[in-house]
């Protein structure tokens, strides 16, 4: 993770390549390329946000307790996907970047939503996690999954 957080251009290149590999499978697998979304948790949440920043042609990205920072806020102008980011209000690792993330999203043309989940810390979707600053929260997980499903349903239907 550290090398990719240290070189965000490389992270974007790798996540873009992963999307290209998926698209390449469309000829031989039941993939509807008009209904692609990227979903990530923690580091994966950061990666899907960078996928959106790269201008990837996906319907939506959903980030669960992912890092919100970027090396280049101007990339927000490239976002085509609907962006849903959900973080715990008490997440000491990601929430310090919340205001900068929202400022970045305001510069984007994207339909975006940033959801702050009360009393949740990092890893709120990770069943079995219970360490300082990283704890599963059934209520937060259930709510965030419901939000994701609603977000994806609207993105794939092309509705607000």
DRENNUMAR-724875 format. One line per field, with one value per residue: x negated, y negated, z negated of N, C-alpha, C, O in turn; residue number from 1; residue in three letters. Coordinates in steps of 0.001 Angstrom, whole numbers, plus 524288, in hexadecimal, padded with zeros to 5 digits. Layout:
REM residues N
n_c1: c(X	...)
n_c2: c(Y	...)
n_c3: c(Z	...)
ca_c1: c(X	...)
ca_c2: c(Y	...)
ca_c3: c(Z	...)
c_c1: c(X	...)
c_c2: c(Y	...)
c_c3: c(Z	...)
o_c1: c(X	...)
o_c2: c(Y	...)
o_c3: c(Z	...)
k: c(NUM	...)
r: c(Ala	...)
//
This chain:
REM residues 160
n_c1: c(7FCD6	7F89E	7F126	7F811	7FEB4	7F725	7F507	7FD9B	80055	7FCC4	80362	80D06	80B04	80A02	813FD	81A1A	8165E	819DC	82498	824C4	821AC	82A5D	83231	82E6A	8317C	83BBD	83EF5	83EF8	8440E	84F53	850AF	85598	851C6	855CE	85971	851FF	84B84	8432C	83F04	839CB	83282	82C6A	81F61	82233	82AE6	8262E	82110	82971	82D9E	82559	825D2	82F0F	82BB6	824BF	82AAD	82FFC	838E3	84290	84E8A	84FE9	848FA	84618	84214	83E18	83A92	83136	824EB	8250C	81EF1	81731	80D55	80E83	81796	81C43	81E96	828A4	82F32	82F85	8364F	83FE7	8466C	850AC	84EBD	84D99	84A1A	84788	84535	84102	844CA	83E0F	8349A	827D4	81FF5	8238F	82ADF	8261E	82426	82D96	8329A	82C30	82DDE	83892	8381D	83247	83954	84150	83D2C	83DFF	84508	84B4B	855F4	856D1	85568	852AD	85232	852DE	85198	8571A	850CB	84ABA	83E96	83270	83274	83CD0	84327	83E91	83FE6	83D7C	83503	82ED4	827F6	81FF9	824A5	8282E	832D5	83D4F	84A5B	856A5	86034	85CCE	8581E	86099	86734	86094	85F06	8692F	86A63	862C4	86733	87064	86BBF	86629	86E54	873DA	86BDF	86A28	873BA	87411	878AD	87BB0)
n_c2: c(804A8	7FAFB	7F7DC	7F55E	7EDC5	7E667	7E42A	7DFCB	7DEC6	7E81D	7EEE1	7EC0F	7EF14	7F9F0	7FCF9	7F9AB	8006E	809E9	80893	8084A	81289	817F1	8141C	8187B	8229C	822D9	826B2	8315C	833BB	83234	82648	819FB	80F26	80555	8048D	803C4	80316	7FEB7	80353	80156	8040A	7FE17	7FD5D	80071	7FA3B	7F075	7F268	7F3C3	7E9D7	7E47C	7E949	7E4FA	7DA82	7DB38	7DAAA	7E326	7EB07	7EEBA	7F23A	7F001	7EDA6	7F2EC	7F08A	7F5FE	7F268	7EE5A	7E82E	7DA90	7D315	7CCBC	7CBA4	7C413	7BB66	7B6AD	7BE64	7C134	7BCBC	7C3CF	7CBA3	7D4BE	7DC2C	7DF44	7DC0F	7E1AA	7E086	7E5D8	7E400	7E5F5	7DDB8	7DD03	7E052	7DFA6	7E025	7DDE7	7D5AC	7CBBC	7C7B7	7C52D	7BB2F	7B701	7BE9C	7BD2B	7B2F0	7B503	7BBA8	7B4A5	7AF12	7B5C8	7BB6F	7C335	7CB25	7CC08	7D149	7D006	7D71E	7D69B	7DEBB	7DF9D	7E1D5	7E9D9	7F036	7F287	7FD9A	800DF	807A8	81138	81D4E	822DC	81CB0	81603	80E5A	80401	7F892	7FDCA	8041D	80CF5	809A4	80CC6	8077A	7FE81	80367	808BA	8004A	7FAD2	80212	802B1	7F883	7F8EC	80073	7FB29	7F27F	7F729	7FBE1	7F313	7EE60	7F5D4	7F5C6	7EC0E	7E3CE	7D8F9)
n_c3: c(80000	7FCBA	804A2	80CD3	80885	807A0	811E4	818E4	82357	82773	821E9	82661	830AE	82F91	82BBB	833E9	83B93	83770	838D4	843C0	845E3	84211	848DA	85215	85112	853C9	85D6C	85C3A	85336	84AD0	84A2D	84860	84DBF	84CFF	84345	83AF6	82ED2	82496	81899	80C37	8007C	7F5D3	7F916	8031D	8045F	8054B	80EA5	815DC	815C2	81A4B	823FB	827D2	82820	83029	838BE	83C43	84380	83D9D	8376D	82CD8	820C9	81464	807E9	7FC3E	7EFDF	7F405	7F751	7F911	7FD6F	80797	81178	81894	81955	821F3	828F0	82761	82E96	83697	83412	83733	8335B	82A1D	81D0B	810E8	80443	7F800	7EAFE	7DDD3	7D36D	7CB18	7CEC2	7CE15	7D55B	7DF92	7DF58	7DD2A	7E706	7EB50	7ED43	7F535	7FCD2	7FF06	802FA	80BEC	81154	8133F	81B58	8235B	82E56	82B44	82677	819AE	80CBD	7FF81	7F47C	7E725	7DCDA	7D0F7	7C4AD	7C86E	7CB0F	7D1CF	7DA8F	7D983	7DF18	7DE97	7DAAC	7CE72	7CC08	7C1E0	7BCC8	7B78D	7BD3A	7C5F1	7C8B4	7C9DE	7CCF5	7CC33	7CE24	7D3AE	7DC2B	7E0CB	7E382	7EA68	7F27B	7F642	7FA0B	801F7	808D1	80C00	810D5	81924	81E9C	8223D	82827	83015	834C5	83888	8335A	82AA5)
ca_c1: c(80000	7F584	7EF19	7FC42	80031	7F2DF	7F4E4	80320	800BD	7FC34	80837	81108	8099A	80B36	8199D	81C05	81506	81D79	82988	823F0	821B7	82FD0	834DC	82C8B	8343E	84139	84024	83F72	846B2	85427	84F97	8582D	84E0D	858AD	85AED	84D6F	84A82	83EB1	84021	83509	83269	8276A	81BE8	8255D	82E21	822C4	82000	82DF0	82DFA	8217A	827EE	832B2	828A0	821FE	82E69	831CB	83E44	845AA	8535A	84F86	84518	847D8	83DAD	83F4C	83647	82C75	82227	827A9	81B24	81553	808A1	80FC5	81D2E	81E2E	8206F	82E49	831EF	82FC5	839D8	844AF	84990	85318	84B14	84FB9	84617	849D3	84125	842B6	843D8	839CA	83024	8236F	81C7A	825AE	82E19	82361	8242A	83301	833C1	82967	83092	83D63	8368F	830D7	83E08	8443D	83AC7	83EEE	84A3C	84DB5	85A13	853DE	85789	84F11	85560	84FFA	854C1	85645	84EA0	847B8	83906	83082	833AE	84218	845A1	83B4A	841C5	8396F	83112	82FC3	8230F	8205C	8253A	829DA	836C3	8421A	84F16	85AD1	863F5	85A4D	8575E	865BA	868EB	85D3B	8602B	86E30	8693F	8600A	86AF2	873AE	86866	8650E	8733F	874D5	867C6	86B00	8789D	87364	87C51	8795B)
ca_c2: c(80000	7F63A	7F5EB	7F322	7E8CE	7E2D2	7E30C	7E02F	7DFA3	7EDC5	7F14D	7EB46	7F254	7FF6B	7FDD8	7F92B	80557	80DE4	807BB	809F2	81846	8198E	812EF	81C28	8278D	82241	829E8	836E1	8344C	82F14	82133	8158D	80ADE	80081	804C1	804F2	7FFD7	8005A	80314	80270	80388	7FC44	7FC1C	8010E	7F586	7EC71	7F3CD	7F2B3	7E428	7E305	7EB05	7E0DA	7D5DA	7DC16	7D9E8	7E840	7EB5C	7F25C	7EFA7	7EE33	7EFBE	7F2CF	7F120	7F6E9	7F0EC	7EDA9	7E338	7D687	7CF53	7CD4C	7C8A6	7C00C	7BA52	7B503	7C300	7C1AE	7BB11	7C84F	7CFAE	7D5E1	7DFCA	7DD8D	7DD36	7E239	7E1B3	7E663	7E461	7E564	7D88F	7DD5C	7E2B6	7DBFC	7E07D	7DBBF	7D0FF	7C6B0	7C5E9	7C4B9	7B609	7B699	7C20F	7BA9C	7AEA0	7B770	7BD8B	7B010	7AD78	7B9D8	7BB8E	7C81A	7CBD2	7CE5D	7D101	7D183	7D887	7D730	7E237	7DE5A	7E57A	7EDFA	7EF5E	7F547	80339	801E1	80BE6	815E6	820D3	82509	818C6	81389	80C62	7FE4F	7F5AE	80138	80757	80E2F	80740	80F31	8037D	7FB56	806BA	809A0	7FB69	7F96C	805A7	80116	7F3D6	7FA9E	802F1	7F704	7EF54	7FA22	7FC8E	7EE25	7ED90	7F957	7F444	7E6C3	7E047	7D639)
ca_c3: c(80000	7FC27	809A1	81008	80623	808B9	81784	81A57	82900	82823	82011	82A66	8352B	82E60	82B54	8394B	83E37	8357B	83B95	84934	845EB	84178	84DC7	8560C	8504C	85558	86208	85AD7	84E23	84A98	847D3	84ADE	84CF6	84BD0	83DBF	837C9	82A43	82182	81307	80950	7FAD6	7F3C4	7FD73	807DA	804C1	8077B	81418	81942	81648	81E40	82903	82980	8295D	83516	83CF8	83E12	84551	83A83	835B0	82771	81D2A	80EF5	80455	7F6BC	7EC68	7F714	7F6E6	7FC2F	7FF77	80CEE	812A2	81C6A	8192C	82711	82BCE	82697	83355	83A18	83216	83A25	8303B	82546	818CE	80BA6	80065	7F2CD	7E70C	7D86F	7D12B	7C759	7D169	7CD77	7D9D4	7E472	7DEC0	7DD88	7EC77	7ED1D	7EF86	7FA37	8007C	800C1	80667	810E4	813FD	81513	82049	82748	830AE	82993	8229A	81568	8077C	7FB5E	7EFFF	7E249	7D9A5	7CB76	7C0E0	7CAFC	7CBDE	7D66F	7DAF7	7D783	7E209	7DE3C	7D696	7CB1C	7CA89	7BCCC	7BAB1	7B709	7C214	7CA3D	7C613	7CCB2	7CAD9	7CF45	7CFD9	7D7B9	7E0C5	7E331	7E5FA	7EED7	7F6C8	7F879	7FD2F	806AA	80C60	80E36	8143D	81DE3	82174	824FB	82C18	83479	8375D	83AAF	830C5	82630)
c_c1: c(7FCA8	7F340	7F354	7FE63	7FC05	7F277	7FA6E	803DF	80040	80119	80C7A	80FF0	80B19	81110	81C2C	81AF1	81893	822C9	82914	82404	8274A	832C6	83358	82F52	839DC	842AA	8411A	8422A	84B91	85359	85267	854CB	850B9	85A21	85657	84D06	845B6	83FEB	83B22	83594	82CE7	823CF	81EDC	828FF	82B0A	821E7	824A7	82EE3	82A05	8231B	82BA8	82FAC	825CB	82598	8308B	83795	84108	84A6C	852C2	84AA9	84745	84323	83FAF	83A57	8310E	829E1	8246F	823DB	819A5	81051	809CD	815AA	81F76	82022	82655	83156	83290	83409	83ECF	8487E	84C6E	84F97	84DFB	84B40	848A9	8457F	84385	8413E	83F25	83501	82BA6	81FC9	81E7A	82862	82B20	8234E	829A5	8342F	8311C	82C09	83589	83C30	8351A	835B7	8415A	8421E	83BE2	8445F	84D82	8527F	85758	856C3	85356	85248	851CF	85379	85354	85468	84B7C	84204	83771	83206	83947	844F5	842E7	83CDA	83D19	83547	8328E	82A89	82383	8208F	8270C	82DB7	83B91	846BB	8539C	85EB3	861B0	85996	85C8B	867A2	865B1	85E22	8655B	86D7C	86687	863DB	86E79	87098	8676C	869F9	87474	870C6	868AD	86FFD	87830	8771D	879A5	87A39)
c_c2: c(7FB14	7F456	7F356	7EE1E	7E4B0	7E13B	7E3C1	7E0E0	7E576	7F09D	7F0C0	7EEAB	7F805	80072	7FD30	7FE28	809C6	80D61	80976	80FE5	81A59	818B2	816CD	82172	82763	825A9	82F9C	837D6	830DC	829EC	81D08	810C2	805A0	8003B	8068F	80116	801FC	7FF66	80471	8013C	80204	7FAC1	7FC8B	7FC6E	7F0FC	7ED6E	7F2A1	7ECD7	7E236	7E4E1	7E6E8	7DBFE	7D665	7DB46	7DEF7	7E81C	7EFCF	7EF5C	7ED4D	7F05B	7EF0F	7F405	7F1AE	7F5EA	7F097	7E873	7DF50	7D2D9	7D08A	7CA35	7C412	7BF0C	7B8AD	7B99F	7C3BB	7C025	7BF8E	7CC2C	7CFFD	7D91D	7DCEC	7DF62	7DD4D	7E3CF	7E1C1	7E765	7E39C	7E011	7D88C	7E023	7DEC9	7DC06	7DDBF	7D67D	7CBD5	7C46C	7C4D6	7BF73	7B553	7B9F7	7BF6F	7B5E9	7B0AD	7B916	7B900	7AE10	7B150	7B942	7C024	7C758	7CEA3	7CDCB	7D2EB	7D25C	7D96F	7DA3F	7E172	7E2E7	7E9EB	7EC58	7F248	7FB12	8048D	80628	81124	81946	8230C	8212D	8164C	8120D	80675	7FB9A	7F8D8	8052F	8081A	80BC2	80919	80B26	80037	7FE7D	8077C	804BD	7FA24	7FD18	8043B	7FC41	7F54C	7FCF7	7FEE6	7F3C6	7F222	7FAE2	7F798	7ED34	7F0EF	7F81C	7EEE4	7E2CE	7DD75	7D91B)
c_c3: c(80000	80158	80D03	80DB1	8073B	80E6C	819A3	82032	82A2F	82648	82438	82F2F	83437	82E0E	830B2	83C62	83C6A	8382F	84145	849AC	8455B	84690	85210	855A3	85253	85A05	8609F	855A0	84E13	847A9	84AF9	849DA	84C14	8460F	83A6C	8334C	82789	81BC7	81025	8038E	7F930	7F84E	802A2	808AA	806F4	80D4C	817A6	819CA	81A50	823AB	82B25	82B2F	82E95	839CD	83F29	83F75	84273	83888	8303F	824D7	817AC	80B85	7FEC4	7F394	7EF4C	7F5FE	7FAB9	7FEE4	80521	80D8E	8163D	81C75	81E6C	82A57	82B41	82B78	8373B	838AB	83560	836E7	82BE1	820DE	8139A	80814	7FB0D	7EEDC	7E1A5	7D643	7CD81	7C998	7D16C	7D22A	7DEA9	7E3C0	7DE98	7E315	7EE92	7EFA9	7F4CF	7FE61	80287	80439	80BCB	813EE	815FD	81A42	824B3	829AD	82EAD	82622	81E1E	81047	803B7	7F678	7EB4F	7DE91	7D3E7	7C82C	7C355	7CB7E	7D0D3	7D61B	7D968	7DA78	7E150	7D98C	7D38F	7C979	7C55B	7BA64	7BA49	7BC60	7C6B6	7C809	7C987	7C9D9	7CE3C	7D15B	7D445	7DCBB	7E3A9	7E608	7EACD	7F36E	7F963	7FBED	80248	80A9B	80EF5	81227	81968	8212B	8249B	82946	830E2	8376F	839E2	83843	82C38	82110)
o_c1: c(7FDB8	7F365	7F23F	7FFC2	7FD36	7EFDD	7FBBB	807AA	80305	802CE	80F35	8138C	80D36	812E3	81FFC	81E38	81A20	8252D	82CB0	8262A	828B9	8358D	83698	82F7B	83C74	84727	843C2	84285	84BE2	8551C	851A8	854EE	84E29	85BDB	856B9	84E0D	84460	841A6	83886	838A7	8291E	82519	81E15	82A0E	82D0C	821FF	823EB	830C2	82B33	821E5	82B6B	830E7	82496	823D1	832B0	83AB6	841BF	84A51	854D9	84883	849E3	84090	8428F	83654	82D05	82C50	8259D	8256A	81AB1	80F36	8068C	8187B	8242A	82306	828BB	835A4	835C5	83543	84185	84D3C	84AD4	84DAC	8507F	848E4	84B98	84286	8477E	83CED	83C8E	831BA	82BAF	81CCF	81B68	8282E	82D72	8227C	82A3E	8368F	8337A	82C69	83690	83EF8	83686	83625	843EF	844F9	83AD1	847DB	851FF	85301	855BD	85A0E	850CC	854CD	84E36	857CA	84EEF	85639	849BF	840C7	83AC6	832C8	83A58	848E2	844CA	83B56	83949	83249	83705	828EC	8271E	81D12	8276D	82C25	83D9C	84706	85455	86047	86453	85A5B	85CC9	86978	867D0	85E03	865DA	86FB2	867CB	863BC	86F70	87298	867CF	869C8	875EB	8721D	86809	8706D	87B86	8788C	875BE	8787F)
o_c2: c(7F76B	7EFA6	7EF89	7EA88	7E00E	7DD64	7E7CD	7E351	7E780	7F45A	7F484	7F0E0	7FA9A	80477	7FFDC	7FFE5	80D0D	8114A	80BDD	81207	81E24	81C2D	8183E	82468	82B6E	82753	83265	83C4A	82D09	8294E	81C9D	80E8C	801D9	7FC29	80A57	7FC6E	80691	7FB29	80842	7FDE6	80465	7F71D	7F958	7FAE3	7EDFC	7E9D0	7F0B5	7EB0F	7DEB6	7E251	7E587	7D9A0	7D27F	7DB34	7DF0B	7E576	7F411	7EA94	7E91C	7F458	7EB36	7F808	7EE5C	7F85F	7F24D	7E4CE	7E0AE	7CFD2	7D4C7	7C69F	7C099	7C1A2	7B93B	7B8DA	7C68F	7C219	7BF33	7CFA6	7CC1B	7D8CD	7D8B8	7E3CB	7D97C	7E7F0	7DE31	7EB25	7E0F9	7DE26	7D48C	7E216	7DB0A	7D853	7DB79	7D332	7C7CC	7BFBC	7C3B1	7BF4E	7B34B	7B865	7BF7B	7B4FB	7AE5D	7B801	7B97E	7AB9C	7B030	7B6E5	7C0D0	7C37B	7D322	7CA5C	7D6E6	7CEC1	7DC9D	7D88D	7E280	7E74F	7ED6E	7E7C2	7F442	7FD28	8090D	80823	8151D	8183C	824DC	82242	814B1	81441	80429	7FC49	7F6C4	80921	80464	80BCB	8073A	80B6D	7FF40	7FC77	806F0	8050E	7F891	7FB59	80489	7FBEF	7F334	7FB9B	7FF36	7F275	7EFC3	7FA8E	7F7F1	7EB70	7EF1C	7F946	7ED5B	7DEF1	7DF5E	7D74B)
o_c3: c(802EE	80268	80FC0	81097	807B5	80FB0	81BE1	821DC	82D8B	828C7	8256F	83178	837AD	82FF6	831E6	83F71	83F92	839A4	8435B	84D69	847F1	84861	8554D	8596C	8528A	85A80	86380	853D9	850F8	8433A	84FB5	84596	84A91	8442D	8377A	833E9	82824	81A4C	81176	801F4	7FAF5	7FB2C	80623	80D17	80A22	81077	81BFF	81DD8	81D64	8278E	82FBE	82F2F	83120	83E45	84377	83CF2	84491	83809	82F27	82675	81676	80C29	7FCCE	7F48F	7ED53	7F405	7FF2E	80249	80725	80A8D	816EA	81F5F	81F41	82E1B	82E51	82C58	83ACC	83BC1	83637	837A7	82A30	820F5	8121A	808C8	7F9B2	7EF54	7E101	7D72C	7CCE0	7C6AA	7D46F	7D2E9	7E195	7E740	7DFCF	7E3C3	7F334	7F3D6	7F878	802E8	8073A	80809	80FC3	81898	81A04	81D41	82940	8275A	83043	82350	81EB1	80F93	804A0	7F487	7EB80	7DD4B	7D240	7C8CF	7C08B	7CC3F	7D3AC	7D1D7	7D817	7D886	7E341	7D51A	7D5DB	7C5DE	7C494	7B66F	7BC7E	7BF9D	7CB08	7C5C7	7CBCE	7C50D	7D29B	7D5E4	7D82C	7E106	7E86F	7EA77	7EED2	7F7E9	7FE29	8002F	8066B	80F37	813A8	81653	81D93	825F6	8292C	82D8A	83549	83C14	83CFD	83ABD	82A2A	81CF5)
k: c(1	2	3	4	5	6	7	8	9	10	11	12	13	14	15	16	17	18	19	20	21	22	23	24	25	26	27	28	29	30	31	32	33	34	35	36	37	38	39	40	41	42	43	44	45	46	47	48	49	50	51	52	53	54	55	56	57	58	59	60	61	62	63	64	65	66	67	68	69	70	71	72	73	74	75	76	77	78	79	80	81	82	83	84	85	86	87	88	89	90	91	92	93	94	95	96	97	98	99	100	101	102	103	104	105	106	107	108	109	110	111	112	113	114	115	116	117	118	119	120	121	122	123	124	125	126	127	128	129	130	131	132	133	134	135	136	137	138	139	140	141	142	143	144	145	146	147	148	149	150	151	152	153	154	155	156	157	158	159	160)
r: c(Unk	Unk	Unk	Unk	Unk	Unk	Unk	Unk	Unk	Unk	Unk	Unk	Unk	Unk	Unk	Unk	Unk	Unk	Unk	Unk	Unk	Unk	Unk	Unk	Unk	Unk	Unk	Unk	Unk	Unk	Unk	Unk	Unk	Unk	Unk	Unk	Unk	Unk	Unk	Unk	Unk	Unk	Unk	Unk	Unk	Unk	Unk	Unk	Unk	Unk	Unk	Unk	Unk	Unk	Unk	Unk	Unk	Unk	Unk	Unk	Unk	Unk	Unk	Unk	Unk	Unk	Unk	Unk	Unk	Unk	Unk	Unk	Unk	Unk	Unk	Unk	Unk	Unk	Unk	Unk	Unk	Unk	Unk	Unk	Unk	Unk	Unk	Unk	Unk	Unk	Unk	Unk	Unk	Unk	Unk	Unk	Unk	Unk	Unk	Unk	Unk	Unk	Unk	Unk	Unk	Unk	Unk	Unk	Unk	Unk	Unk	Unk	Unk	Unk	Unk	Unk	Unk	Unk	Unk	Unk	Unk	Unk	Unk	Unk	Unk	Unk	Unk	Unk	Unk	Unk	Unk	Unk	Unk	Unk	Unk	Unk	Unk	Unk	Unk	Unk	Unk	Unk	Unk	Unk	Unk	Unk	Unk	Unk	Unk	Unk	Unk	Unk	Unk	Unk	Unk	Unk	Unk	Unk	Unk	Unk)
//
